[in-house]
Amino acid sequence: MSGLRMIVVDVGPLSLAKAKLVAFGEGNVSIPTTAAIFQHPTHGVILWDTGCNDAVADPDRAEGYWGAGIKAAFGAQGFTRDHAIDRQLDKLGIGPKDVRYVIYSHLHLDHAGGMTYFPAAVHVVQRSELRYALFPDGWTRPVYCQNDFKDLHKLNVLEIDGDYDLFGDSTFRLLKAPGHAPGMQVLIVSLPHRGRFMLGGDVAHQRDQFEAMIPMPWDWSCSEMSTSRARVKQLERSGIPLFLCHEPSEFERLPSNGTYWD
């Protein structure tokens, strides 16, 4: 490997009513959960989000891990053991100890489920998100799985507060974008040949939702969400492409299945 490169994987296929993602949405949707794997010549393997925990794929463990009825509610029946991020990395010849950094868009159960797989990594998360995830409001509690955080105090956690240039060279810039979650953040990546683009996490779940500024029923703050989306929209207008985590058409445009961006 001579330079920075990226591939994406689906770490949580979901099939559910669109209204659970987009307020008053109609019909059903099948969506991916996008995680990005970067191989950096200096900083090693870097992950953007970790998807669902492998326990969710096990009929005997899923209810106890996520909670009664949550797997069915979020349509995770199609999630298999091979979708989990550790298996996806294994297919690429990457072991858990090879991962140097894990960056979280936020800590919902379909984004932070692989936290415990990477005990040797630096885990990068917004301070406000970390604090909220450990004691969320009652109505957001189902989307924060406390089992994901069971090894948290054993991990090397880099808490950040606001926008942050991870390596000081503008290759990995984090933009705090609260709304869907208190510590939601967008990753702005700069690759040598591809240039700049944004991995948006859940700043919106669907493109039509993003364009129309429609909230999700589990958005922590609609007001903060609107401000954050407006900020991201301006970056997209300025020429930095945005890829949403759960938008199928945008996942298809990203490199996967043996292809990379560099």
Secondary structure, 3 states (H helix, E strand, C coil): CCCCEEEEEECCCEEEEHHHCCCCCCCEEEECCEEEEEEECCCEEEEECCCCCHHHHCCCCHHHHHCCCHHHHCCCCCCCHHHCHHHHHHHCCCCHHHEEEEECCCCCCCCCCCHHHCCCCEEEEEHHHHHHHHCCCCCCHHHCCHHHHCCHHHCEEEEECCCEECCCCCCEEEEECCCCCCCCEEEEEEECCCEEEEECCCCCCCHHHHHHCCCCCCCCCHHHHHHHHHHHHHHHHCCCCEECCCCHHHHHHCCCCCCCEC
